[in-house]
Amino acid sequence: MGNIEIIRDHSLPQKQIILIADKVMVDIAEEYDLKLQWQGDKLHIKHAHTRGYLHADAESIRIKLKLGIFLFPVSFVLKQSIEETLDELLPSAVCSHR
């Protein structure tokens, strides 16, 4: 099926980047009925037809999703929604796209 990978470099403190990462995925999870579970600095993302994670560390946020048949038709919209939310929440002075 489809894959989504998004990486944003940053220079924010770890606590702040975890809060931003959580906000990004909570909004998306509600919209697409995804289940989220933090384990350390990695947020595991699950759905009946989707698996992935968000890894937030001192240098970057990396989101990787493997979409199943259910979410594949909305993969472009889902990726765009995540990117727009990240762009809104991450200050441009401390963020760069990869």
C-alpha positions as CSV (number, residue, x, y, z in Angstrom):
1,M,0.0,0.0,0.0
2,G,1.3,3.5,0.8
3,N,3.9,4.9,3.0
4,I,4.3,8.3,4.6
5,E,7.6,9.7,5.9
6,I,8.0,13.2,7.2
7,I,11.2,14.6,8.9
8,R,11.6,18.0,10.5
9,D,14.9,19.1,12.0
10,H,14.7,21.4,15.0
11,S,16.6,22.9,17.8
12,L,14.0,23.0,20.5
13,P,14.3,21.5,24.1
14,Q,13.3,17.9,24.4
15,K,10.3,18.6,26.6
16,Q,8.9,21.2,24.1
17,I,9.4,19.0,21.1
18,I,7.5,16.1,22.9
19,L,4.6,18.4,23.6
20,I,4.5,19.5,19.9
21,A,4.8,16.0,18.7
22,D,1.9,14.9,20.9
23,K,-0.3,17.8,19.7
24,V,0.4,16.9,16.1
25,M,-0.6,13.3,16.4
26,V,-3.5,13.7,18.8
27,D,-5.3,15.9,16.3
28,I,-4.6,13.5,13.5
29,A,-5.5,10.4,15.6
30,E,-8.9,11.9,16.4
31,E,-9.7,12.5,12.8
32,Y,-8.5,9.1,11.5
33,D,-9.3,6.9,14.6
34,L,-5.7,6.1,15.2
35,K,-4.5,4.6,18.5
36,L,-1.4,6.3,20.1
37,Q,1.0,5.0,22.7
38,W,4.2,6.7,23.9
39,Q,7.2,4.6,24.8
40,G,10.1,6.8,25.7
41,D,10.6,9.4,22.9
42,K,8.7,7.2,20.3
43,L,4.9,7.5,19.8
44,H,3.6,4.3,18.3
45,I,0.7,4.7,15.9
46,K,-1.8,1.9,15.3
47,H,-5.0,1.3,13.4
48,A,-6.5,-1.9,12.0
49,H,-4.9,-1.1,8.7
50,T,-2.0,1.2,9.6
51,R,1.2,1.0,11.6
52,G,3.9,3.5,12.3
53,Y,5.6,5.8,14.7
54,L,6.6,9.3,15.5
55,H,10.1,9.6,16.9
56,A,10.9,12.9,18.6
57,D,14.5,13.5,19.7
58,A,16.8,16.4,20.4
59,E,17.5,17.0,16.7
60,S,14.4,16.0,14.7
61,I,10.8,14.7,14.5
62,R,10.4,11.7,12.2
63,I,7.0,10.3,11.3
64,K,6.8,7.0,9.4
65,L,3.5,5.4,8.6
66,K,2.7,2.3,6.6
67,L,-0.9,2.7,5.4
68,G,-3.2,-0.2,4.7
69,I,-6.1,-0.3,2.3
70,F,-8.4,1.7,4.6
71,L,-6.3,4.8,4.8
72,F,-4.4,4.5,1.4
73,P,-7.1,6.6,-0.5
74,V,-6.5,9.5,1.9
75,S,-2.7,9.2,2.1
76,F,-2.0,12.5,0.3
77,V,-4.5,14.4,2.5
78,L,-3.2,12.7,5.7
79,K,0.4,13.6,4.9
80,Q,-0.5,17.1,4.0
81,S,-2.5,17.5,7.3
82,I,0.5,16.3,9.3
83,E,2.9,18.6,7.5
84,E,0.6,21.6,7.9
85,T,0.2,20.9,11.6
86,L,3.9,20.5,12.1
87,D,4.6,23.8,10.2
88,E,2.1,25.6,12.3
89,L,3.5,24.3,15.6
90,L,7.2,24.4,14.9
91,P,8.7,27.9,14.9
92,S,10.3,28.4,11.4
93,A,13.5,29.8,13.0
94,V,14.3,26.5,14.7
95,C,12.9,24.1,12.0
96,S,14.1,22.9,8.7
97,H,12.5,20.4,6.2
98,R,14.2,17.3,5.0
